[in-house]
Amino acid sequence: MQSETKSRVDQITSPAGHPVTVLRFEGDIASTSKEAVLGTYQALPKATNKLILLDFTKVDYINSSGIALVIQLLIEASNSGQKVYAFGLSPHFVKVFTMVGITKYAGLFPGQAEAMAAL
């Protein structure tokens, strides 16, 4: 059974002193997650959110519809000139994200510290 997707937004600062927006997801990501994934992202002011981290550490499962939502978010971010990094994916989903080409739009890192270091 699919668990509800939750999301929250945190504001942190990069090592270089730039503001970074972290979208933290929890639960499963599927077609029913559109509001939690895209809605949360689209509510961010594009002008002030140039660096974005996607936190998948509390995501248990992502189905193909969920991957499509993540891809849509990444394409919108790319078109807005935003830099996006993702972290906390299981090795399986790192492989899946790499196979479907997500790495063209977002760097993938094991944890938040590694993603922050790459900013």
trRosetta pair geometry for C-beta under 8 A, 3 or more apart (Angstrom, degrees):
i j d omega theta_ij theta_ji phi_ij phi_ji
2 27 7.9 65 168 168 74 101
2 28 4.7 -112 -155 65 83 149
2 30 5.7 -46 -141 3 147 148
2 32 7.2 117 123 39 148 132
2 61 7.4 -114 -122 74 77 129
3 27 4.2 -136 109 -147 98 92
3 28 5.0 123 49 -2 72 96
3 60 6.7 65 32 31 126 132
4 27 5.3 -77 89 -140 41 162
4 28 7.9 78 25 40 6 81
4 32 8.0 -83 -126 119 61 123
5 25 6.4 -27 -164 -162 98 98
5 26 7.1 143 -158 75 49 50
5 27 4.5 -153 -97 78 40 123
5 28 6.4 -93 -68 74 85 47
5 29 5.6 77 -102 -96 134 59
5 30 7.5 -166 -38 27 122 69
5 32 7.2 161 9 100 110 83
5 33 3.8 52 9 -119 159 105
5 36 4.0 -174 114 62 110 162
5 37 6.9 -28 150 -39 152 88
6 25 7.2 145 79 -160 52 48
6 26 4.4 -15 59 60 100 104
6 27 5.6 106 7 -7 76 120
6 36 6.4 -127 -130 -136 10 133
7 23 6.0 -10 -166 -175 115 89
7 24 6.6 151 -154 79 59 51
7 25 5.2 -19 -98 -100 87 64
7 26 7.3 -177 -76 19 40 75
7 36 4.4 144 -8 -174 113 84
7 37 6.8 161 -59 -76 148 39
7 40 4.4 -87 111 -50 144 163
8 23 7.9 161 79 -154 34 48
8 24 5.1 -16 59 59 82 104
9 21 6.3 -22 -163 -168 102 97
9 22 7.1 145 -159 76 49 54
9 23 6.0 -21 -101 -101 72 61
9 24 7.6 -176 -84 17 22 81
9 40 6.5 180 -54 -176 104 107
9 44 7.1 167 -125 -84 147 105
10 21 7.6 147 78 -161 48 48
10 22 4.3 -14 61 60 97 109
10 24 6.3 44 -4 -17 109 118
11 19 6.3 -24 -165 -163 101 101
11 20 7.3 142 -160 75 51 50
11 21 6.1 -26 -103 -103 67 62
11 22 7.6 -166 -78 18 19 82
12 19 7.9 138 79 -159 35 53
12 20 5.0 -29 73 68 82 103
12 22 6.0 33 6 -16 112 119
12 116 7.8 -64 115 -104 134 124
13 17 6.1 -13 179 -142 114 35
13 18 6.9 151 -159 71 66 32
13 19 6.3 -44 -104 -101 66 44
13 20 6.5 151 -116 14 13 93
14 17 6.6 -41 71 31 78 19
14 18 4.4 4 31 53 122 86
14 19 7.7 -26 -2 34 89 5
14 20 5.1 109 -51 -40 85 121
14 51 6.4 -15 -49 115 130 168
14 116 6.2 -179 -132 -158 68 83
14 119 4.4 -107 -136 105 132 147
15 116 6.4 112 -24 154 95 98
15 117 7.0 42 -12 -108 141 48
15 119 7.0 151 26 69 87 105
16 119 6.8 -134 14 116 110 100
18 50 7.6 -71 176 70 126 110
18 51 5.8 89 123 1 123 144
18 119 7.0 -142 57 156 123 129
19 48 7.0 -11 80 169 147 85
19 49 7.6 -84 113 -107 112 51
19 50 8.0 95 74 36 87 84
19 51 7.0 162 96 45 53 106
20 51 4.5 -58 -112 104 75 116
20 52 7.4 164 -167 -92 70 22
20 53 6.1 36 167 -10 114 107
20 116 7.3 -121 -4 -114 177 87
20 119 6.7 -70 -90 -101 131 163
21 44 6.1 79 -178 -137 167 143
21 49 4.5 -2 -11 -142 145 108
21 51 6.9 148 21 88 71 60
21 52 5.0 -23 72 -109 97 74
21 53 7.3 -176 92 26 47 69
22 52 7.6 153 -92 -163 29 55
22 53 4.5 -17 -111 67 77 106
22 54 8.0 171 -158 -84 59 16
22 55 5.7 38 179 -25 103 119
22 112 7.5 6 -121 -126 139 119
23 40 5.9 125 -139 122 116 127
23 41 6.3 -17 -88 -79 156 81
23 52 6.6 16 -6 -174 104 104
23 53 7.2 -174 27 89 65 53
23 54 5.3 -16 65 -113 103 63
23 55 6.6 -171 88 21 48 81
24 55 4.2 -16 -111 64 68 130
24 57 7.9 -32 -147 38 92 95
24 58 7.2 44 173 28 93 117
25 29 6.4 8 171 -69 146 117
25 36 6.9 99 -128 145 93 114
25 37 7.0 17 -102 -93 130 82
25 54 7.1 9 -5 -175 114 85
25 55 6.5 174 21 83 68 68
25 56 6.0 -3 58 -105 113 56
25 58 6.9 -166 101 69 53 87
25 59 5.2 20 107 -66 109 113
26 58 4.0 -18 -113 111 81 126
26 59 6.8 -136 -122 -72 22 58
27 33 7.9 178 94 -102 113 118
27 58 7.4 19 -15 129 42 93
27 59 6.8 -15 68 -120 34 62
27 60 6.9 -46 -173 17 25 98
28 33 7.4 -135 108 -58 61 130
28 59 7.0 104 -111 -163 28 77
28 60 5.7 -49 -77 63 76 94
28 61 4.4 -8 -124 64 100 94
28 62 7.2 -180 -166 -77 65 39
28 63 7.6 34 172 -13 109 92
28 66 7.3 -112 158 -72 72 153
29 33 4.7 -82 -146 37 61 174
29 36 7.8 -134 -115 88 82 121
29 37 6.3 76 -143 -64 113 132
29 59 5.9 -8 -16 -148 106 128
29 61 7.4 -162 32 99 63 54
29 62 4.4 0 61 -114 106 83
29 63 7.4 -160 94 24 62 63
29 66 3.4 116 121 -154 86 131
29 67 7.9 112 109 -48 116 44
29 69 6.7 -136 173 60 108 130
29 70 7.1 54 148 -46 151 107
30 33 5.5 117 49 -8 47 106
30 61 7.8 11 -53 109 99 98
30 62 7.6 -174 -65 -149 57 43
30 63 4.8 33 -111 32 88 115
30 65 5.3 48 -172 73 59 113
30 66 4.8 -47 -80 -51 29 104
31 34 7.0 -3 177 -38 48 98
31 63 7.7 -47 -20 76 76 119
31 65 3.7 -40 -60 156 83 153
31 66 7.3 -96 -40 -53 41 61
31 69 7.7 167 -112 -42 38 120
33 36 4.8 -64 -165 51 76 112
33 37 5.0 57 136 -14 100 111
33 66 5.8 39 39 -113 138 92
33 69 6.1 -158 88 45 101 172
34 37 6.4 -70 -139 47 22 96
34 38 5.3 -24 -172 31 67 116
34 39 6.7 80 131 -23 66 97
34 69 6.0 -144 -102 -115 59 129
35 38 7.2 -51 -98 61 15 79
35 39 3.9 2 -158 0 53 146
35 40 7.6 83 149 -27 53 77
36 39 6.6 28 -24 46 13 106
36 40 6.0 5 180 -18 37 120
37 40 6.5 -71 -156 32 8 104
37 41 6.7 -3 155 -8 52 113
37 66 7.5 152 -46 -151 157 74
37 69 4.6 77 91 147 152 128
37 70 6.7 -85 -167 -73 139 59
37 73 6.1 -105 158 -51 97 136
38 41 5.7 -61 -146 42 32 109
38 42 5.7 25 161 -17 71 113
38 69 5.9 -112 -37 -162 101 97
38 72 6.3 -17 -93 100 121 122
38 73 5.9 -143 -97 -76 68 92
39 42 6.0 -57 -137 41 25 106
39 43 6.4 30 159 -26 61 108
40 43 6.0 -58 -153 29 26 113
40 44 7.6 36 149 -31 57 96
41 44 6.1 -50 -170 11 39 114
41 52 7.8 55 -131 -159 96 154
41 73 4.9 138 -12 -138 174 109
41 76 7.1 115 131 80 129 134
41 77 7.4 -78 -172 -61 129 102
42 76 7.4 -40 -87 150 85 162
44 49 4.5 -24 162 14 123 166
44 52 7.7 108 111 -99 173 125
45 48 4.9 32 94 31 114 101
45 49 6.1 132 75 -4 60 103
46 49 6.4 -80 -130 52 24 92
46 80 4.7 -110 -151 -165 126 135
46 82 7.0 -109 -151 -51 81 118
49 52 6.1 49 163 -71 101 100
49 82 6.6 2 116 -118 78 128
50 81 7.0 -34 -134 117 93 88
50 82 5.5 -156 -150 -120 41 69
50 83 6.5 35 153 18 74 87
51 82 7.3 -169 -70 -165 18 81
51 83 5.4 -13 -111 66 64 101
51 119 5.9 47 -151 -136 140 125
52 77 6.3 -104 39 -134 143 139
52 82 5.6 27 0 165 116 125
52 83 7.1 166 27 85 71 50
52 84 4.7 -20 75 -107 102 78
52 85 7.6 170 92 28 54 60
53 84 7.6 157 -92 -158 24 59
53 85 5.3 -22 -112 72 72 89
53 86 7.3 142 -167 -99 59 29
53 87 6.5 -15 -170 13 107 106
53 112 6.8 66 171 -129 155 83
53 115 5.4 103 -125 135 118 145
53 116 7.6 -23 -75 -67 146 71
54 70 7.5 94 -172 -141 164 104
54 73 7.8 106 -89 114 137 143
54 84 6.5 32 -18 -176 105 104
54 85 7.3 -162 23 97 76 41
54 86 4.2 -22 65 -109 107 83
54 87 7.4 154 79 22 60 58
54 106 7.0 -8 19 -159 124 153
55 58 7.6 31 133 16 98 87
55 86 8.0 -169 -67 -154 21 61
55 87 6.3 -17 -113 68 58 86
55 88 5.4 47 -166 14 61 146
55 112 6.8 -2 -105 -79 107 104
56 59 4.4 -52 -164 24 78 126
56 62 7.8 -35 -145 -45 129 131
56 86 6.3 30 -10 -178 116 102
56 87 6.9 -175 30 92 84 36
56 88 4.3 175 67 89 64 98
56 89 4.8 30 80 -75 143 66
56 93 7.1 -123 145 105 154 152
57 87 7.2 -1 -50 116 93 82
57 88 3.2 -88 -60 -150 68 137
57 111 7.8 47 -83 -124 122 71
58 88 7.6 -13 -5 162 50 142
59 62 6.3 27 157 -52 130 98
59 88 7.4 109 24 119 95 110
59 89 7.8 -21 64 -109 120 62
61 66 7.9 128 125 22 66 162
62 66 4.1 -137 -160 102 76 135
62 67 5.8 101 147 -58 112 76
62 70 7.3 7 -161 -21 140 136
62 93 6.0 78 34 -121 123 129
62 96 7.7 176 80 92 114 148
63 66 5.1 100 49 9 59 105
63 67 7.3 -112 108 -6 33 89
64 67 5.5 -48 -146 33 35 114
64 68 6.5 41 151 -22 63 101
65 68 5.5 -49 -153 32 34 116
65 69 6.8 38 148 -21 63 100
66 69 5.6 -48 -153 30 37 113
66 70 6.7 36 149 -17 65 102
67 70 5.6 -52 -151 36 36 112
67 71 6.3 38 150 -20 67 104
67 96 7.0 -102 -100 143 140 118
67 97 7.5 -159 -135 -94 107 68
67 100 6.2 69 169 53 134 172
67 102 7.8 -107 -163 -60 94 129
68 71 5.6 -51 -146 36 33 113
68 72 6.4 37 153 -22 64 103
69 72 5.6 -51 -149 33 32 113
69 73 6.5 35 151 -20 64 103
70 73 5.6 -52 -152 34 33 114
70 74 6.4 31 151 -18 65 107
70 97 7.9 -64 115 -115 147 105
70 102 6.8 -2 122 -120 117 133
71 74 5.6 -57 -148 38 32 111
71 75 6.3 33 155 -20 67 104
71 100 7.2 -91 -75 136 128 124
71 102 6.5 -109 -92 -97 81 90
71 105 7.5 119 -141 33 61 155
72 75 5.9 -53 -146 35 30 110
72 76 6.5 30 155 -16 63 106
73 76 5.9 -59 -152 38 29 110
73 77 6.3 28 152 -19 65 109
73 84 7.9 140 128 -129 96 164
74 77 5.5 -52 -144 37 32 113
74 78 6.2 36 155 -21 65 104
74 84 5.9 -137 -121 67 79 153
74 102 6.5 156 -18 -148 171 82
74 105 3.8 86 164 134 124 144
74 106 5.5 -95 -121 -30 125 112
75 78 5.6 -51 -146 35 31 113
75 79 6.3 30 154 -16 64 107
75 105 6.8 -66 -67 -115 49 151
76 79 5.8 -58 -148 40 30 111
76 80 6.3 21 154 -12 65 112
77 80 5.7 -65 -147 43 30 106
77 82 4.1 -82 -169 69 86 117
77 83 7.9 -130 157 5 114 5
77 84 4.8 51 127 -37 159 129
77 105 7.3 108 69 177 108 109
78 81 7.8 47 180 -66 30 21
78 82 7.2 -84 -64 55 24 73
78 84 7.8 -77 -57 12 71 116
78 105 5.4 -84 -54 -135 127 99
83 119 7.6 130 109 -127 136 81
84 105 6.6 3 60 146 119 83
84 106 4.4 -52 104 -105 98 101
84 107 7.9 175 103 25 53 68
85 106 5.9 153 -113 -171 25 86
85 107 4.5 -21 -119 63 90 96
85 108 7.6 178 -166 -79 71 21
85 109 6.0 18 172 1 115 117
85 115 4.3 155 126 -153 136 107
85 118 6.3 138 -106 77 152 127
85 119 7.3 -109 -5 -69 143 83
86 89 6.4 40 136 -30 113 116
86 97 7.3 -125 75 -159 150 164
86 102 7.7 -12 14 147 147 127
86 106 5.0 55 -10 145 101 135
86 107 7.3 -179 28 86 65 48
86 108 5.4 -19 71 -110 96 67
86 109 7.2 166 87 27 45 73
86 115 7.6 -149 78 -105 13 137
87 108 7.3 143 -88 -166 48 51
87 109 4.3 -31 -96 76 100 89
87 110 6.5 14 -153 93 95 19
87 111 5.5 76 176 -162 131 9
87 112 5.6 173 84 -71 155 45
87 114 6.8 149 -116 64 131 97
87 115 4.5 -104 -44 -36 131 132
88 110 7.7 74 -70 168 33 37
88 111 6.6 70 -70 -112 70 49
88 112 7.5 17 -46 -45 105 75
89 93 4.2 -121 -173 90 109 112
89 94 4.9 142 101 -59 122 73
89 97 6.5 -45 -153 -5 170 139
89 108 6.4 -42 28 -157 133 113
90 93 5.0 85 53 13 78 99
90 94 7.1 -133 95 -8 39 85
91 94 5.5 -49 -146 31 35 116
91 95 6.5 37 154 -19 64 103
92 95 5.8 -59 -160 35 30 112
92 96 6.4 26 148 -16 67 107
93 96 5.1 -46 -138 39 43 113
93 97 5.9 46 158 -21 70 102
94 97 6.0 -54 -144 39 26 109
94 98 6.3 28 154 -19 61 109
94 108 5.6 138 -133 155 90 146
95 98 5.8 -58 -149 37 27 112
95 99 6.3 27 154 -20 64 108
96 99 5.7 -56 -147 36 30 112
96 100 6.4 12 161 -6 66 109
97 100 6.3 -64 -143 44 27 99
97 102 4.0 -59 -173 45 86 137
97 103 6.7 107 132 -43 91 79
97 108 6.1 134 97 -83 140 142
98 101 8.0 50 177 -63 28 19
98 102 7.1 -70 -68 47 26 88
98 103 5.3 24 -116 -23 65 127
98 108 7.2 -86 -64 12 89 153
101 104 5.2 -8 174 2 86 117
101 105 7.8 65 135 -2 78 96
102 105 6.0 -70 -167 47 51 100
102 106 5.8 -28 160 43 88 102
102 108 7.5 75 104 -57 109 116
103 106 6.9 -86 -118 69 32 58
103 107 7.2 48 -147 -112 74 34
103 108 6.1 -64 -99 -7 91 109
107 115 7.1 154 96 -127 111 81
107 118 5.9 -127 115 132 162 157
109 112 7.9 118 102 -87 125 14
109 114 4.1 -175 -174 101 121 110
109 115 4.1 -172 47 -65 150 78
109 118 6.5 -153 -73 0 138 137
110 114 5.5 67 46 19 80 151
111 114 5.3 98 58 11 70 100
111 115 7.1 -133 105 -2 38 92
112 115 5.6 -59 -147 40 34 111
112 116 6.0 35 156 -21 70 107
113 116 5.8 -55 -146 37 28 111
113 117 6.4 31 154 -23 63 106
114 117 5.7 -52 -148 33 31 114
114 118 6.7 29 153 -19 62 106
115 118 5.9 -59 -155 33 33 110
115 119 7.3 46 147 -36 62 92
116 119 5.7 -38 -161 7 40 115
